Amino acid sequence: MNITKLRSKRVLVSTAAVAALAIGGGVWATAAYADPDVSGNDRDRVGNAAVQAVGSGTVIDVETSDDQGEAYEVEVRKTDGSEVDVTLDKDLKVLTQEADTPDAADPAVSATDRAAAEKAALEAFPGGTVLDVEKSDDQGVAYEVEVRAADNAEWDVDLDAAFKVLTKTEDQ
């Protein structure tokens, strides 16, 4: 997902909540200031609809959308390692599917190395979800893995070339 777009959405929601409070819309503002991530049964329901639309894969992220006519944005990693961004309306009808193209500056990670890096990171965070795997340009670090732990905290995991965990740093 586009981090800049996500940050701007969070700012817009926060701004809308403050404006609503200022004009007496306290109930609306409380509901609108919810975390953009979808959780629980809703996450499963929305994620399953996106995976079904793509054909197969693993749900990486499910968020609410503030774009006109869209209710959800879902990121799905297909079994071949490619990623697809799916937007759905409130009735879970697919509005768009767009291949998430990797940044040209990031060297590709082979499917074998991705699987080994994901396994190592998930051993460090059982029940978590791998969000991203990248080759690292840091000295002594071969791979950088982003993980969402079972408690929804996000972590950066650095691995060496043998897929040994070097560091785990919680995102703030």
C-alpha distance (Angstrom), angle and dihedral (degrees) to the residues before:
residue distance angle dihedral
M1 . . .
N2 3.76 . .
I3 3.84 105.7 .
T4 3.81 93.0 -159.0
K5 3.81 90.5 52.4
L6 3.82 90.9 47.1
R7 3.81 92.4 50.3
S8 3.79 91.5 48.4
K9 3.81 89.9 51.1
R10 3.81 90.7 53.0
V11 3.80 90.5 49.6
L12 3.81 91.5 48.1
V13 3.81 92.7 49.6
S14 3.81 91.3 48.2
T15 3.80 91.3 48.0
A16 3.80 91.6 48.0
A17 3.80 90.4 50.7
V18 3.81 92.6 52.0
A19 3.82 91.2 46.8
A20 3.81 91.5 49.5
L21 3.79 91.3 50.8
A22 3.78 90.4 49.8
I23 3.81 91.2 57.0
G24 3.80 95.3 41.2
G25 3.78 101.7 -95.1
G26 3.80 95.9 129.5
V27 3.80 97.2 147.1
W28 3.80 93.3 49.7
A29 3.79 92.1 45.5
T30 3.78 92.6 52.9
A31 3.79 91.4 53.0
A32 3.81 94.1 43.6
Y33 3.79 93.3 52.6
A34 3.79 92.6 64.7
D35 3.80 119.3 129.4
P36 3.83 108.7 -86.1
D37 3.82 89.8 -131.5
V38 3.79 114.5 93.6
S39 3.80 116.7 -138.0
G40 3.78 143.3 -175.9
N41 3.78 121.9 10.0
D42 3.82 91.8 -11.1
R43 3.82 90.4 57.1
D44 3.81 90.6 50.3
R45 3.82 93.3 46.4
V46 3.81 94.6 47.2
G47 3.81 93.7 40.6
N48 3.81 92.2 50.6
A49 3.81 90.6 52.2
A50 3.81 90.6 52.5
V51 3.82 94.0 46.5
Q52 3.81 89.8 48.9
A53 3.81 89.5 52.3
V54 3.81 92.0 49.8
G55 3.80 93.0 44.4
S56 3.81 100.0 -120.7
G57 3.76 140.5 -10.5
T58 3.79 145.3 99.0
V59 3.78 125.6 -66.5
I60 3.80 109.5 -120.6
D61 3.80 100.9 175.7
V62 3.80 138.9 -0.2
E63 3.80 119.9 -166.6
T64 3.75 137.2 167.6
S65 3.79 114.9 -110.7
D66 3.77 128.0 -136.7
D67 3.81 92.8 -166.1
Q68 3.82 116.3 116.0
G69 3.81 111.1 -88.1
E70 3.81 94.3 3.3
A71 3.80 123.3 107.0
Y72 3.83 102.9 174.1
E73 3.79 141.7 23.6
V74 3.81 115.8 -157.8
E75 3.79 129.1 -173.5
V76 3.82 113.6 -153.6
R77 3.82 126.8 -172.5
K78 3.80 110.2 -149.6
T79 3.80 121.8 -143.5
D80 3.82 90.3 -101.4
G81 3.83 90.0 60.0
S82 3.80 96.0 -107.0
E83 3.79 118.6 125.9
V84 3.79 131.8 -135.4
D85 3.80 128.1 -163.8
V86 3.82 111.2 -145.2
T87 3.80 125.6 -169.6
L88 3.80 120.2 -159.3
D89 3.79 135.1 -173.1
K90 3.83 124.0 -129.1
D91 3.82 90.3 -85.4
L92 3.84 90.2 53.0
K93 3.79 92.8 -109.1
V94 3.80 110.1 153.0
L95 3.79 111.3 -113.3
T96 3.80 100.1 174.6
Q97 3.79 141.7 -1.6
E98 3.77 117.3 -163.0
A99 3.80 128.3 178.1
D100 3.79 109.2 -121.2
T101 3.79 102.6 -132.0
P102 3.81 116.2 -151.4
D103 3.78 119.2 -117.6
A104 3.82 108.4 -92.9
A105 3.82 89.9 -134.4
D106 3.83 91.6 60.0
P107 3.80 113.2 83.6
A108 3.80 112.8 -127.8
V109 3.80 120.2 -103.1
S110 3.80 114.4 -139.8
A111 3.79 118.2 -121.0
T112 3.82 90.3 -113.2
D113 3.81 93.5 51.2
R114 3.82 91.4 43.5
A115 3.82 90.7 53.6
A116 3.82 92.1 48.5
A117 3.82 92.4 47.0
E118 3.82 91.6 47.9
K119 3.81 91.0 49.4
A120 3.82 92.5 50.7
A121 3.81 93.1 47.4
L122 3.81 93.0 47.1
E123 3.80 90.9 50.0
A124 3.81 85.5 58.9
F125 3.84 90.5 47.3
P126 3.83 109.8 30.3
G127 3.79 111.7 -159.4
G128 3.81 91.5 20.0
T129 3.79 130.3 125.3
V130 3.80 125.1 -125.6
L131 3.79 109.6 -129.1
D132 3.80 100.2 179.6
V133 3.81 142.8 -4.3
E134 3.79 121.1 -159.5
K135 3.77 137.0 168.8
S136 3.78 110.0 -109.7
D137 3.77 129.6 -130.3
D138 3.83 92.0 -162.7
Q139 3.81 117.9 113.1
G140 3.83 110.6 -95.1
V141 3.82 93.7 3.2
A142 3.81 117.1 106.2
Y143 3.82 100.9 176.6
E144 3.79 138.0 21.6
V145 3.80 116.0 -155.2
E146 3.81 126.2 -170.7
V147 3.80 112.7 -150.1
R148 3.80 132.6 -175.5
A149 3.81 104.9 -148.9
A150 3.81 122.9 -141.8
D151 3.84 88.5 -96.8
N152 3.87 89.4 56.0
A153 3.83 93.3 -109.9
E154 3.80 111.9 137.8
W155 3.80 120.6 -131.6
D156 3.79 136.7 -172.1
V157 3.81 111.7 -140.0
D158 3.81 120.3 -165.2
L159 3.82 117.2 -155.3
D160 3.78 132.5 -170.2
A161 3.83 123.3 -132.8
A162 3.84 90.0 -86.3
F163 3.85 89.5 54.5
K164 3.79 93.5 -109.4
V165 3.81 114.6 151.0
L166 3.80 109.6 -110.9
T167 3.80 101.1 173.2
K168 3.80 140.5 -2.3
T169 3.80 116.7 -156.5
E170 3.79 124.0 -179.0
D171 3.81 115.0 -132.4
Q172 3.78 112.0 -120.2
